[in-house]
Amino acid sequence: MIRRRTMIGGGAALALAPMAPRIARAAQAPGITDSEIKFGNTYPYSGPASAYATIAKTELAYFRMINEQGGINGRKLNLISYDDAYSPPKTVEQTRRLIEQDKVAFLFNPLGTAPNTAIVKYVNQKKIPHLFVGTGADKWADYQAHPWTLGWIPTYRVEARIYGKYIQREKPNAKIGLLYQNDDFGKDYLLGLQDVLGERFSNVVQATYEVTDPTIDSQLVSLKESGVDLLVSACTPKFSAMVFRKKYDLNWKATHIASNVGVSVAAVMEPAGPERAIGAISSYYLKDPTDPSWENDAEMVAWRAFMKKYYPEGDLADAGNVFGYGIANTLCWVLNACGNDLSRENIMKQALSMHEVRCPILLPGMTLNTSPTNYRPMRQLQLMRWTGKTWERFGGLIEGSELT
């Protein structure tokens, strides 16, 4: 069933000086009127990746907050969000609906590697900004192949390279197993580990799963029987929870490194059973809402106040709600920077002109940076370990640019 989420919200929560406006013809641009900026995305409100739907709900709530503050340069934001069930054919159908029927100005944060892969050629041929896609596939950094598509999070390949360096340093003799989703999302982890492990990668035991698979039990049993004592899992939330549960049930003591897209406390760790994952390692770039060290952090205090007022049904332990807040904040920076020139060309230009932009929910010291040849806004991560109650960070920020 298709579900439509419409919400208004603009972007004044940032203390920014907008770019000087050009001669304004904004009202003649698609999706733009004197009072509104209309844009769209697709999200899995249903299906195997529906745990991510809370991100879009947070975005909608954020834009409603901003609209109450007056919008962006006097214009209210109207996000139209459709359910694609994480199914690429549905993504194509709903994206065409957004562009050809709803006449949106641009796409914002549609979720998923496979869904975005299904629409990237169409969107780029139409020259429609495809901003801050909800996927860390490294291919979104290819500005020559698809110049109208821009990522946001550190890429999966960079993340995997960081894990590879950790393994080389801390577990040089481990027998490594890799379980990954059989698509571009999962394969980036394979490539990232291969980049760092080199010849050692030939000994990595590999297993894959499809997003439509009912379980991954047989893959985990096979990996354990192969003698794997260090497991890397590149899984979305539903399957990540399965990994933590099954690994515990098998009494498998292998060191476990889990992709950061599958370690939300609310969406993964609690359903899996927090005690089943103690000692697991991952990485992150956002402030974990369950980390007590952020209890009095001004930015997280503001986030909790926002959640209480605008999304009270949202789970304060779900990192997806922090993500949605941060990425919506970033879009508002871009639209503020556009001034009154809201042509698609200028929207893309400003998205590619971020220089040390501070997003309130990033880890301290992290900023967003883009250019016409840098489509990786974030290049840093910090390792963290699950205590049974929260993710505890260790070490410093790891700069990803040196790895790309």
N, C-alpha and C positions, 0 to 999 in steps of 0.2 A: 504494500500500500504506500503510495506516495504521500509524504508529509511535507507540508510547506511551513517554513519558519520565517516570518518576516519581522524585522525589528529595525528600529531606527536608533541611530547613535552616531555621534560625530566624534570630533577628536580634540577637545580643548584641554584634556587633562595633562597636556605637556606644556611646559613653559618654553615655548619656541617662538622665534621671530620668523614669521612666514616670509617666503621669498617675495620680492617685489613682483606684483602681478603684471603680466603682459597685457596687451590690448585684449579685453575680454570678449570672447565669443563662446563662453562656456555653455550658455543655454542652448547653443546649437549642436553641442557634442552629444553623442548617444548617451542616454542615461542621466543627463545633466539638465537641470532646470535652474531657475533663479532661487528655488527653495529646496532642492533635493539633489542628492548624489545617490544614484541607484546602482547597486553592484550585486554580485551573486556568488554562490558556491554550492557544491554538493558535499554531503556528509552521510555516513552510514547510520541513519537513525534506526535501522533494522539490520539484521544479518550478522555475520560472524565477527564483524569489527564494530558492533554498535556501542562498545564501551567508549569509543572516541566521540560519540555524539555530544557528550557533555562539553566538549571544546566549543562546538558551534553554538551551543546554548549560552555559554559564557560570553562569546563574541557578541551575540545578539543583546545580551544584558549590558555589556559594556557600551555598545553603541546607543542603547536607550539612555544610559546615564549621561553620555556626552550630549545627546540631543536635548536633554533636560537643561544642560548648561548652555544651550544656544547653538549647538552644532558646529560645523566647520565653516568659518567665514560666512556665517549666516545661513548655511545650507544644512538640512537634516540628512542623516545617513539612513538609507533604506537597504538593508541586506536581505536579499531573497535567498533562502537556503532550502534545497530540495534533497530528499532522501534518494541515495543511489544504491543503498544496501551493500556497498563495497563491491559492486558488480560493474566492470568496465562497460558493458553494453548499456547499462542503465545510466552510467556517467555520461556517455556520449549523448544519449537521448535527453537527459536533463540539462546538459550544458548547451545543446542546441536550443532548447526551450528558453534558457536564460538569455542567450545572445539574439536569437531570431524572433522570439515572441515578446519576452520581457524587455529587450533592448537595454541590457545592463551596460554600464560604462566599462566595467572590467570584472575579472574574476579575482576573488580573494580567498586564499587558503582552502581550496578544495583538497579533500583528504585522500591520501593513498598513492603509492607508487604505481600500481597497475591502473587504477582509474585515471590518474593524470597522464600516464603514458598513452592511454586510449584517446585523449583529447588534445595532446600537445601540438600535433601537426595542424589540426583544424584551427586551433586558437591562434597559432603563429601565422598561418596563412591569412587569417582575418585581421592580424595585427592588433590583437586585443591584449592589454596587460593581464598577465597570468601570475598574480603576485603572491609571494610567500606561500608556495604550495606546501601542503601538509605532508611532506615526505622528505627524507634526507638522502634520497638517491643521488649519487655523485654526478649523474648525468645532467642534472639541472644546472650545474655550473658551466655547461658547454654553451657559452654565449653565441658562438657562431652557428650552432645547429638550431637553437631556438632562442633568439634574442628577446622574445617577449615573455619568457618564462623565468621566474626568479624564485629561488628557495629561501629558507629562513634559518632552519636549524643546522647544526654541524652535520656534515654528511656522514652516512653510514660507513663509507669506506674509510674516512678519517677516524671515526670511532673505532673501527676494527683494527686499524693500524696502531692506535693507542693501546688496545688490548694486546696486540702482538708484541709491542715493546715491553709491556708489563710481564708477559709470559717469558720472553727472552731473559729478562732481568731476574724475575722471582722464581720461575719454574722451568729452568733450562732443560731438565730431563723428563718433563711430563709427557705422557702420551695423550695427545690432544684429539678431542672429538668435536665436530661442528655439526649442529642441527640448525638448519635454516629453511625459511619459507622459500618455496621454489618459484621465485619471481625476481625482478630487479632489486627489490628490497633486500631479500636474503642473499642474493649473489654479490652484492656490494661488500658484505662481511667476508665472504670467501675471498674476494679480490684483495681486501684490505689486509687480511691475515697473510695472504700469499706475498703481498708487497714486503712485509717485514720478516716473515719466517724464511723466505727464500727456499733453499733446497729442503729444509726441514718440513716444509708444507706438504711434500709428497707423502709423508707418513701420517698426515692428519686423516682420521677416519670421518667420513662425511655421511650425513643422512639428511633427507629433505622431507617436507610435508607440503600438501596443498592446502590453501585456505579453506577449502570445502571438506577437508578430512574431519571425521568425527572425533578421532583421538590421535595422539602421537605415541601411544604406549609401546607399540612394536619397535619403533625407531629407537626409543630410549633403552629398551631391553637389549637390542642389538648393539648399541654403543657400549653399554656396560659390559656385555659379554666379550666385546673386542678388547677389553682391558683399558679402556679410556679412564684416565685419572684426572683429566682437566677438560671440562665441558664448556664450550662456547655455544650459547643458544641465541639465535637471531629470530625472535618470535614477536608477533603482535600480542596484545594483552590476553586474549582468550587462551592462546596456545602457551604463552609464557606461564600462566597459572597452572596449566596442565603439567608443564615440565617440573615446576617446583613440587607439585603434589606427587607425581609419579617417581621422581628421583628420590624423594623421601621414603615413599612406600617400598621402593626397591632396596632401601638401606645402602644406597650408593653414596660413598663418601668423597666422590670426586670434587675437586675445586670447581666452582660454577661461576662463569662470567656470563651475565645476561645483558642483552641489548637494552639500551635505556628507554626504548619505546615500550618495553614490556615490564616495567618495574614500578608502576604507580601503586602506592600503598592501598588506595581504595579499590582500584580496578583489578589489581593482581595479587598483592601480598596478602591482603585480608581474605579474599576468596580462596586463595591457595592454602591458607593457614600460616600465619606469621612465623610460627616456630619451625616450619618445614624448610625455611630458606636461610636460616641463620648462617652467616659467613659468606653468603653470595656476594659477588662483586659486580658493580656496574659503573656507570659514569653519568654525569649530568652537567647541565649548564644553567638550570633554573634553581631558584630557591625552593627546597622541598617543604611543603606546608606542614609536614609532620616533624620537621627538625626543630627541636626546642631552642636551638641557637638563634632562630629567627623570631622568637616570641615577641621581642620588643623592637624588632627592626621596623623602621618607619614605613618602608615600602610594603612590607607584609601586613603591617597593621592597617594600612590603607586598603590592601587587597581584601582582608577579612571584613572590613567595613563595607566595601563594595559588595561582597558576596551576601552579607546579611541583608542589605537593602534591595539589591537588584536580582539576586539569584539565590534566595534563601533555601530553596530545595536542593541546591548544589552541595556536594560533599566537600567539606573543608579538608579532607585527607586526600582528595584526588588531584594529582599533579596536573591532570588535563585542564582543570579550571585555572590553574596558574598559567599554563601555556596559552589558553584562550585569551586571558587578560593581557598577556604580554604581546602577543601577535596583533591583537586589535589595537593596542597602544602604538605599535610600530606603524600600522596603516594610517593612523591618525597623524603621525609625524609626517608621513609622505603627503597626505592631503593638505595639511597645513602648509607644507613647503610649496605646494602647487599654487598657492594664492588663488587668484581667480581664473587662472589658465588651467582648466580641467580637461583639456584635450587628452586623448589617449597617449599621444606622443610625450606630453609634458608629465603626465602621471608616471610613465615609464622612466623618463629622464630623472625625476626626483627620487624615485625608488632606487636608482643607480647612483645617487649622489649622497649617500649617508657617510658621514665621517665622524667616527667616535660618538655615535648616537647612543645614549644611555637608556636602556629599556628597564623599567623599575623592578622586574622580577628576575633579571639575570644575576648570576653570582657576582660578588664584588670584583671590580677590575675588568669585567667584560663589557665590550661595546659592540655596536653594529657598524660595519664598514662595507661599502659597495663602491663599484666604479663600472664604467662601460665594459671593463674586462675582468671584473671581480664579481662573480655571481654567488659568492659564498659569504653571506653577511656575518656568520659566526664561524670561528675557527678554533675555539678553545673548549676544553672539557676538564672536569675534575673527577678523579676516581672516588668511589664510595663503597661502603660495605654495609650489609644488612645486619642489624643487631637483634632483630626479633621484634623491635618496636619502631625503628626508624632507619633511614639511610644515613650513615655516619661518614662524612667526607674525610679523605686522607690525602696527603700530598698537596701540591699546589696546582694551579691551573696549568694544563698542558696545551701548549700552542700547536694548533693543527697545521698552520701554514708551512711549517718545516717538513711536514709529511706529505705535502701535495705536489 
